[in-house]
């Protein structure tokens, strides 16, 4: 997570990086953690809400898998040269 103090909102760092690199389309992402930012602080740390809900979502898990796979490939290619 990364926090934008000006907007008082949290964003999923991995989501943002995946969107920027084209690994994830905005259709597959949750706008509360990308475009709009998450700012429902009352529910942020409650079980099965907020951050925990996002971290266990299918879209977050898919993003993590794609991002880690891409990074692994980049490191592998860099090691070959």
N, CA, C and O atoms as a MOPAC input file, in Angstrom:
PM7 MOZYME 1SCF
protein

 N      0.83100 1    -1.17100 1     0.00000 1
 C      0.00000 1     0.00000 1     0.00000 1
 C      0.88100 1     1.24000 1     0.00000 1
 O      1.97500 1     1.26100 1     0.56300 1
 N      0.36900 1     2.25600 1    -0.64300 1
 C      1.02600 1     3.55400 1    -0.54500 1
 C     -0.03100 1     4.59200 1    -0.23000 1
 O     -1.17700 1     4.48800 1    -0.66800 1
 N      0.36600 1     5.58800 1     0.53200 1
 C     -0.56600 1     6.59200 1     1.03200 1
 C     -0.32100 1     7.92600 1     0.35100 1
 O      0.82000 1     8.37100 1     0.22800 1
 N     -1.39900 1     8.56000 1    -0.08900 1
 C     -1.34000 1     9.89800 1    -0.67300 1
 C     -1.89200 1    10.86200 1     0.37200 1
 O     -3.09900 1    10.93700 1     0.60200 1
 N     -0.99000 1    11.58400 1     0.98600 1
 C     -1.37800 1    12.48200 1     2.07100 1
 C     -2.32400 1    13.58200 1     1.58900 1
 O     -3.25800 1    13.95300 1     2.29900 1
 N     -2.08500 1    14.09600 1     0.39700 1
 C     -2.91200 1    15.17200 1    -0.14800 1
 C     -4.36300 1    14.72600 1    -0.31400 1
 O     -5.28900 1    15.49200 1    -0.04700 1
 N     -4.55300 1    13.48300 1    -0.75700 1
 C     -5.90100 1    12.95000 1    -0.97700 1
 C     -6.43800 1    12.16800 1     0.21700 1
 O     -7.60300 1    11.77000 1     0.23100 1
 N     -5.59100 1    11.95100 1     1.21400 1
 C     -5.95300 1    11.14500 1     2.38200 1
 C     -6.52100 1     9.80000 1     1.93100 1
 O     -7.58300 1     9.36800 1     2.37800 1
 N     -5.78400 1     9.15900 1     1.03700 1
 C     -6.23500 1     7.89800 1     0.46600 1
 C     -5.05700 1     6.94900 1     0.29200 1
 O     -3.91700 1     7.36700 1     0.09300 1
 N     -5.37100 1     5.64900 1     0.37200 1
 C     -4.36500 1     4.60600 1     0.17700 1
 C     -4.57400 1     3.95600 1    -1.18300 1
 O     -5.70200 1     3.83200 1    -1.66000 1
 N     -3.48600 1     3.54700 1    -1.79300 1
 C     -3.49300 1     2.89800 1    -3.10200 1
 C     -2.69100 1     1.61600 1    -3.01600 1
 O     -1.74800 1     1.50700 1    -2.23300 1
 N     -3.07700 1     0.64700 1    -3.83000 1
 C     -2.32600 1    -0.59900 1    -3.88700 1
 C     -1.13800 1    -0.38600 1    -4.82700 1
 O     -1.31500 1    -0.20100 1    -6.03100 1
 N      0.04600 1    -0.41400 1    -4.27800 1
 C      1.25900 1    -0.17100 1    -5.05600 1
 C      1.39500 1    -1.17000 1    -6.20700 1
 O      1.74500 1    -0.79400 1    -7.32500 1
 N      1.12000 1    -2.41800 1    -5.93000 1
 C      1.24400 1    -3.45000 1    -6.96100 1
 C      0.22900 1    -3.23100 1    -8.07300 1
 O      0.56600 1    -3.37800 1    -9.24800 1
 N     -1.00300 1    -2.88400 1    -7.72700 1
 C     -2.01900 1    -2.55800 1    -8.73600 1
 C     -1.53800 1    -1.42400 1    -9.63200 1
 O     -1.60700 1    -1.51300 1   -10.85800 1
 N     -1.05200 1    -0.35900 1    -9.00400 1
 C     -0.61700 1     0.80700 1    -9.78200 1
 C      0.51500 1     0.45200 1   -10.73400 1
 O      0.49800 1     0.85500 1   -11.89700 1
 N      1.49000 1    -0.29000 1   -10.25500 1
 C      2.61300 1    -0.69800 1   -11.11000 1
 C      2.14800 1    -1.60500 1   -12.23800 1
 O      2.61100 1    -1.46700 1   -13.37100 1
 N      1.24500 1    -2.52400 1   -11.94800 1
 C      0.73000 1    -3.43200 1   -12.96800 1
 C     -0.06500 1    -2.67500 1   -14.02500 1
 O      0.02800 1    -2.98400 1   -15.21300 1
 N     -0.84100 1    -1.69000 1   -13.60100 1
 C     -1.58900 1    -0.86300 1   -14.56100 1
 C     -0.64000 1    -0.07300 1   -15.45500 1
 O     -0.82000 1    -0.01300 1   -16.67100 1
 N      0.37600 1     0.53500 1   -14.83600 1
 C      1.34200 1     1.34800 1   -15.58200 1
 C      2.11200 1     0.51800 1   -16.60200 1
 O      2.45900 1     1.01900 1   -17.67200 1
 N      2.37600 1    -0.72100 1   -16.28900 1
 C      3.16900 1    -1.55700 1   -17.19100 1
 C      2.29900 1    -2.38300 1   -18.14100 1
 O      2.82400 1    -3.16600 1   -18.93300 1
 N      0.99100 1    -2.21900 1   -18.07100 1
 C      0.09700 1    -2.92100 1   -18.98700 1
 C     -0.20300 1    -4.35600 1   -18.61800 1
 O     -0.76300 1    -5.09100 1   -19.43100 1
 N      0.15400 1    -4.77900 1   -17.41100 1
 C     -0.12400 1    -6.14600 1   -16.98200 1
 C     -1.54300 1    -6.31900 1   -16.47300 1
 O     -2.01700 1    -7.44100 1   -16.29400 1
 N     -2.20700 1    -5.21800 1   -16.24300 1
 C     -3.55400 1    -5.24200 1   -15.69000 1
 C     -4.35700 1    -4.15000 1   -16.37000 1
 O     -3.87200 1    -3.03100 1   -16.53800 1
 N     -5.55900 1    -4.46100 1   -16.75600 1
 C     -6.41700 1    -3.42800 1   -17.33100 1
 C     -7.23200 1    -2.80400 1   -16.21400 1
 O     -7.43500 1    -3.41900 1   -15.16700 1
 N     -7.69400 1    -1.59400 1   -16.43400 1
 C     -8.49400 1    -0.93200 1   -15.41600 1
 C     -9.78200 1    -1.69500 1   -15.15000 1
 O    -10.38700 1    -1.53800 1   -14.08900 1
 N    -10.21200 1    -2.52500 1   -16.10800 1
 C    -11.41500 1    -3.32500 1   -15.92300 1
 C    -11.21000 1    -4.40300 1   -14.87500 1
 O    -12.16100 1    -4.82300 1   -14.21400 1
 N     -9.96200 1    -4.85600 1   -14.72000 1
 C     -9.65500 1    -5.91800 1   -13.75700 1
 C     -9.28900 1    -5.37500 1   -12.38300 1
 O     -9.11000 1    -6.14700 1   -11.44100 1
 N     -9.17700 1    -4.07700 1   -12.26000 1
 C     -8.73900 1    -3.50900 1   -10.99200 1
 C     -9.91700 1    -2.93700 1   -10.21000 1
 O    -10.99000 1    -2.69900 1   -10.76500 1
 N     -9.70400 1    -2.72500 1    -8.94200 1
 C    -10.71200 1    -2.13500 1    -8.07400 1
 C    -10.37000 1    -0.66400 1    -7.93400 1
 O     -9.30600 1    -0.31600 1    -7.42200 1
 N    -11.26800 1     0.20200 1    -8.38700 1
 C    -10.95500 1     1.63500 1    -8.43200 1
 C    -10.63100 1     2.22000 1    -7.06500 1
 O     -9.91500 1     3.21800 1    -6.97400 1
 N    -11.14900 1     1.61300 1    -6.00300 1
 C    -10.84000 1     2.11600 1    -4.66500 1
 C     -9.35400 1     2.00700 1    -4.34200 1
 O     -8.85400 1     2.72300 1    -3.47500 1
 N     -8.65000 1     1.11800 1    -5.03100 1
 C     -7.22300 1     0.96000 1    -4.75700 1
 C     -6.34500 1     1.43400 1    -5.91300 1
 O     -5.12300 1     1.29600 1    -5.85700 1
 N     -6.95200 1     1.98800 1    -6.95400 1
 C     -6.18500 1     2.51300 1    -8.08600 1
 C     -6.56800 1     3.95500 1    -8.36000 1
 O     -5.86800 1     4.87300 1    -7.93200 1
 N     -7.63400 1     4.16200 1    -9.04600 1
 C     -8.03000 1     5.49500 1    -9.50300 1
 C     -8.45700 1     6.42600 1    -8.36100 1
 O     -7.95800 1     7.54600 1    -8.24800 1
 N     -9.35900 1     5.96700 1    -7.53700 1
 C     -9.93900 1     6.82100 1    -6.49500 1
 C     -9.15400 1     6.81900 1    -5.19100 1
 O     -9.13700 1     7.81100 1    -4.46200 1
 N     -8.52000 1     5.71800 1    -4.91300 1
 C     -7.85600 1     5.57100 1    -3.62700 1
 C     -8.83900 1     5.08600 1    -2.57900 1
 O    -10.04000 1     5.33600 1    -2.68500 1
 N     -8.34600 1     4.40500 1    -1.58600 1
 C     -9.17100 1     3.88800 1    -0.50300 1
 C     -9.12400 1     4.87300 1     0.65100 1
 O     -8.04700 1     5.21100 1     1.14200 1
 N    -10.28600 1     5.33200 1     1.08300 1
 C    -10.30900 1     6.29700 1     2.18100 1
 C    -11.40900 1     6.01600 1     3.20200 1
 O    -11.75400 1     6.88700 1     4.00200 1
 N    -11.95000 1     4.82200 1     3.17600 1
 C    -12.96600 1     4.43500 1     4.15300 1
 C    -12.25000 1     3.94900 1     5.41200 1
 O    -12.22300 1     2.75200 1     5.69600 1
 N    -11.67500 1     4.88000 1     6.15600 1
 C    -10.79900 1     4.53400 1     7.26900 1
 C    -11.52700 1     3.80000 1     8.38200 1
 O    -10.90000 1     3.06200 1     9.14200 1
 N    -12.83600 1     3.98600 1     8.49300 1
 C    -13.60800 1     3.27900 1     9.51600 1
 C    -13.51900 1     1.76400 1     9.32500 1
 O    -13.45000 1     1.01500 1    10.29900 1
 N    -13.52000 1     1.31600 1     8.06500 1
 C    -13.49500 1    -0.11100 1     7.76700 1
 C    -12.12900 1    -0.62100 1     7.30200 1
 O    -12.00400 1    -1.78600 1     6.92400 1
 N    -11.13700 1     0.21000 1     7.32500 1
 C     -9.84600 1    -0.14100 1     6.73700 1
 C     -9.22500 1    -1.39900 1     7.33400 1
 O     -8.66600 1    -2.21300 1     6.59900 1
 N     -9.30900 1    -1.57100 1     8.62500 1
 C     -8.62700 1    -2.70300 1     9.25300 1
 C     -9.57700 1    -3.76100 1     9.80500 1
 O     -9.13900 1    -4.69500 1    10.47600 1
 N    -10.86900 1    -3.62300 1     9.53100 1
 C    -11.82000 1    -4.64200 1     9.98700 1
 C    -11.66400 1    -5.91500 1     9.16500 1
 O    -11.34800 1    -5.87100 1     7.97600 1
 N    -11.89100 1    -7.04900 1     9.82000 1
 C    -11.80300 1    -8.33200 1     9.11900 1
 C    -12.79700 1    -8.36800 1     7.97100 1
 O    -13.93700 1    -7.92100 1     8.09600 1
 N    -12.33900 1    -8.91000 1     6.84900 1
 C    -13.14900 1    -9.08000 1     5.64300 1
 C    -13.68700 1    -7.76900 1     5.07300 1
 O    -14.67600 1    -7.76000 1     4.34100 1
 N    -13.03600 1    -6.68500 1     5.41000 1
 C    -13.36200 1    -5.37300 1     4.84500 1
 C    -12.04700 1    -4.66600 1     4.54500 1
 O    -10.98200 1    -5.11400 1     4.97000 1
 N    -12.12400 1    -3.58200 1     3.82800 1
 C    -10.96800 1    -2.74100 1     3.60300 1
 C     -9.75900 1    -3.44800 1     3.04300 1
 O     -9.84200 1    -4.13300 1     2.02300 1
 N     -8.62700 1    -3.28100 1     3.71700 1
 C     -7.35800 1    -3.81000 1     3.22500 1
 C     -7.36100 1    -5.32800 1     3.14100 1
 O     -6.88100 1    -5.89700 1     2.16000 1
 N     -7.89300 1    -5.98200 1     4.15300 1
 C     -7.90200 1    -7.44800 1     4.15200 1
 C     -8.74600 1    -7.98900 1     2.99800 1
 O     -8.36400 1    -8.96200 1     2.34800 1
 N     -9.88300 1    -7.36200 1     2.74900 1
 C    -10.74600 1    -7.78700 1     1.64000 1
 C    -10.01400 1    -7.62200 1     0.31300 1
 O    -10.08000 1    -8.49300 1    -0.55400 1
 N     -9.31700 1    -6.49800 1     0.16100 1
 C     -8.56600 1    -6.26000 1    -1.07300 1
 C     -7.44800 1    -7.28600 1    -1.24500 1
 O     -7.28400 1    -7.86300 1    -2.32000 1
 N     -6.68600 1    -7.50700 1    -0.18200 1
 C     -5.54700 1    -8.42300 1    -0.27100 1
 C     -5.95300 1    -9.85400 1    -0.59600 1
 O     -5.16800 1   -10.59800 1    -1.18400 1
 N     -7.15300 1   -10.24600 1    -0.22700 1
 C     -7.58900 1   -11.61400 1    -0.50500 1
 C     -8.47400 1   -11.70800 1    -1.75400 1
 O     -8.97600 1   -12.78600 1    -2.07300 1
 N     -8.66700 1   -10.59600 1    -2.45700 1
 C     -9.50900 1   -10.60500 1    -3.65900 1
 C     -8.81500 1   -11.32200 1    -4.81700 1
 O     -7.58700 1   -11.34700 1    -4.90000 1
 N     -9.61000 1   -11.89700 1    -5.69800 1
 C     -9.06800 1   -12.58400 1    -6.86800 1
 C     -8.23600 1   -11.65000 1    -7.73000 1
 O     -7.18100 1   -12.03500 1    -8.23600 1
 N     -8.71300 1   -10.42000 1    -7.89600 1
 C     -7.98000 1    -9.48500 1    -8.75800 1
 C     -6.62300 1    -9.11700 1    -8.16900 1
 O     -5.65300 1    -8.95400 1    -8.90900 1
 N     -6.54400 1    -8.98300 1    -6.84600 1
 C     -5.25200 1    -8.66600 1    -6.21500 1
 C     -4.29700 1    -9.85200 1    -6.33400 1
 O     -3.11700 1    -9.68500 1    -6.63900 1
 N     -4.82500 1   -11.05200 1    -6.08800 1
 C     -3.98200 1   -12.24700 1    -6.18400 1
 C     -3.45500 1   -12.42900 1    -7.60400 1
 O     -2.29200 1   -12.78100 1    -7.80000 1
 N     -4.31300 1   -12.18800 1    -8.59100 1
 C     -3.88500 1   -12.29300 1    -9.98600 1
 C     -2.82300 1   -11.24900 1   -10.31000 1
 O     -1.84800 1   -11.53400 1   -11.00600 1
 N     -3.02200 1   -10.05100 1    -9.80400 1
 C     -2.04700 1    -8.98600 1   -10.03600 1
 C     -0.70100 1    -9.32700 1    -9.43100 1
 O      0.33400 1    -9.14200 1   -10.07000 1
 N     -0.70600 1    -9.82000 1    -8.21200 1
 C      0.54200 1   -10.21200 1    -7.54300 1
 C      1.24200 1   -11.29700 1    -8.36000 1
 O      2.44900 1   -11.22400 1    -8.58900 1
 N      0.49300 1   -12.29200 1    -8.79200 1
 C      1.08100 1   -13.38900 1    -9.56300 1
 C      1.69700 1   -12.87600 1   -10.86000 1
 O      2.81500 1   -13.25400 1   -11.20800 1
 N      0.98000 1   -12.02300 1   -11.57100 1
 C      1.50500 1   -11.47900 1   -12.83300 1
 C      2.73800 1   -10.61500 1   -12.59600 1
 O      3.72100 1   -10.70300 1   -13.33300 1
 N      2.67700 1    -9.79700 1   -11.58200 1
 C      3.77200 1    -8.87700 1   -11.29100 1
 C      5.02900 1    -9.63900 1   -10.86800 1
 O      6.12900 1    -9.33600 1   -11.33100 1
 N      4.86600 1   -10.61100 1   -10.00200 1
 C      6.01200 1   -11.40400 1    -9.53500 1
 C      6.60600 1   -12.20700 1   -10.69100 1
 O      7.82700 1   -12.31000 1   -10.81300 1
 N      5.75300 1   -12.77400 1   -11.53200 1
 C      6.22900 1   -13.52700 1   -12.69400 1
 C      7.01900 1   -12.61900 1   -13.63400 1
 O      8.07900 1   -12.99900 1   -14.13100 1
 N      6.50200 1   -11.43300 1   -13.87100 1
 C      7.19400 1   -10.48600 1   -14.75900 1
 C      8.53700 1   -10.06000 1   -14.16500 1
 O      9.53800 1    -9.99500 1   -14.87900 1
 N      8.56200 1    -9.77500 1   -12.88300 1
 C      9.82600 1    -9.38600 1   -12.23900 1
 C     10.83400 1   -10.52400 1   -12.27200 1
 O     12.02200 1   -10.29900 1   -12.50500 1
 N     10.36800 1   -11.73000 1   -12.04300 1
 C     11.26300 1   -12.89400 1   -12.09500 1
 C     11.87200 1   -13.04100 1   -13.48100 1
 O     13.06200 1   -13.32800 1   -13.61300 1
 N     11.06300 1   -12.84800 1   -14.50700 1
 C     11.56400 1   -12.94400 1   -15.87700 1
 C     12.59100 1   -11.86100 1   -16.16200 1
 O     13.59800 1   -12.11600 1   -16.82300 1
 N     12.34600 1   -10.66800 1   -15.67400 1
 C     13.29100 1    -9.56000 1   -15.88200 1
 C     14.60600 1    -9.86200 1   -15.18000 1
 O     15.67200 1    -9.67800 1   -15.76800 1
 N     14.55300 1   -10.32100 1   -13.93900 1
 C     15.78300 1   -10.64900 1   -13.21600 1
 C     16.52800 1   -11.79600 1   -13.90200 1
 O     17.75600 1   -11.77600 1   -13.98200 1
 N     15.81000 1   -12.77300 1   -14.38400 1
 C     16.41600 1   -13.90000 1   -15.07200 1
 C     17.13000 1   -13.41800 1   -16.32800 1
 O     18.27000 1   -13.80900 1   -16.57700 1
 N     16.47400 1   -12.57500 1   -17.12600 1
 C     17.08400 1   -12.05200 1   -18.34600 1
 C     18.29600 1   -11.18100 1   -18.03700 1
 O     19.28800 1   -11.22100 1   -18.76500 1
 N     18.22800 1   -10.40200 1   -16.97500 1
 C     19.36800 1    -9.57100 1   -16.59300 1
 C     20.55300 1   -10.41400 1   -16.15900 1
 O     21.70000 1   -10.06000 1   -16.43200 1
 N     20.28800 1   -11.51700 1   -15.49100 1
 C     21.36500 1   -12.40000 1   -15.03800 1
 C     22.05900 1   -13.09100 1   -16.21500 1
 O     23.23300 1   -13.45100 1   -16.12200 1
 N     21.33200 1   -13.27300 1   -17.31800 1
 C     21.91100 1   -13.94000 1   -18.47600 1
 C     22.90900 1   -13.04600 1   -19.21300 1
 O     23.74900 1   -13.54000 1   -19.96500 1
 N     22.82100 1   -11.76100 1   -19.00300 1
 C     23.70200 1   -10.83900 1   -19.72300 1
 C     24.75500 1   -10.27900 1   -18.85700 1
 O     25.57600 1    -9.48600 1   -19.31800 1

